[in-house]
């Protein structure tokens, strides 16, 4: 059977963080959340036939704040997933958790519902940094959330940490990393702050005390060294894991494997097409309300990807991984030699040491990963017509 990933979007937060541009709404009404969960379940029902012949190997419940769901709502979601799709016995099932919404009873119920991996949004272990970012939890609540998760028998836990925050120093970042390591989690995601339009941080950008490029670079590489020393291997630009604990769902994205997303703003790559749903919670819920007859489409984008663009996507996403491009797999997938298409464009970065030749192909060095957007913009051309692939 063909492998498939599922993404379930939970667009609710107690309050929006100052850096966040993901689609979510400050909403704590349980009745509204229940109406949304019902709509999400009906949406999944519509894909039962299309997903026949697929085996779901990873599920990711993201947001927003999925840990705002009640025990009953998470159980309802998971029962619907298993009724609509074939879920493999070893399927990785992740849920994002905000430490400010985690408690012992809920985490145990999530585990009983089938969740086997938690991604806890720590972001920092410094209370001042958390407050500046608008987080609803304290550093102590991060400790409590991890402790409770382990007591609830979760043995695959990720902690999100951010660098480049307002007022953050290298020392405070490394302290946060050390604290995460001492909690003995299996995975750490390290994200650099990006100022996105429409967020409070974007509006405040001229007054924020942000590190300059050199300090931010020093933060990134110092954190990498610390995690490497602790046995957390970098397998992707922003992700580090103990052996055997790389996130299977995110690897699906970077390997250009198929996935279906459900919920407003959710994206899918399925049947050679990429599509997403409108960022409109009310429209989404009304569209799956049996008492209403909504004719307006919930589709936001729908793209039939030409073959050459699939090549470009594959190169762009695979280069995010420390393993990089496997030339044999590339040829098996696209019928062309990777070097024939990309060697000349890579040559300046091979000479500069940002890309290296591996035993199986090519990969970014850590320095290359740090400036990957710059390099990929010069290597990857989505409009390029590739003879033998497009024709």
Secondary structure by P-SEA (a helix, b strand, c coil): cbbbbbbbbbcccccccccccccccccccaaaaaaaaaaaaaaaaaaccccccccccbbbbcccccccccaaaaaaaaaaaaaccccccbbbbbbbbccccccaaaaaaaaaacccbbbbccccccaaaaaaacccccaaaaaaaaaaaaaacccbbbbbbbcccccccaaaaaaaaaaaaaacccbbbbbcccccccccccccccccccccaaaaaaaaaaaaaaaaaacccccccccccccccccaaaaaaaaccccccccccbbbbcccccccccccaaaaaaaaccccccccccccccccccaaaaaaaaaaaaaaccccccaaaaaaaccccccccccccaaaaaaaccccccccbbbbcaaaaaaaaaaaaaccccccccccccc
